[in-house]
Amino acid sequence: MLLFKMKIKFQNIGWKSKVSQKRATFSISINKLVVIGSCLKKGQILYSYLGEDDDNRPIMITYLDGKEKLDNETS
């Protein structure tokens, strides 16, 4: 496992998501304010990555601009 540090600046919005299942697909919801503020559209592809924070808690990072992580960011 490769380690790298990423500086994350949290915005003043947070929400709870509930994991849903429809047949073999699981999904989570995104707050409507985030969707509107990020100009997301239905069907748009977002890239998400799993990681751990400094306390070894699992986290998921999702890029809302529809782009994959940069090449200089290692996983």
Buried (B, 14 or more C-beta within 10 A) or exposed (E): EEEEEEEEEEEEEEEEEEEEEEEEEEEEEBEEEBBEEBEBEEEEEEEEEEEEEEEEEEEEEEEBEEEEBEEEEEE
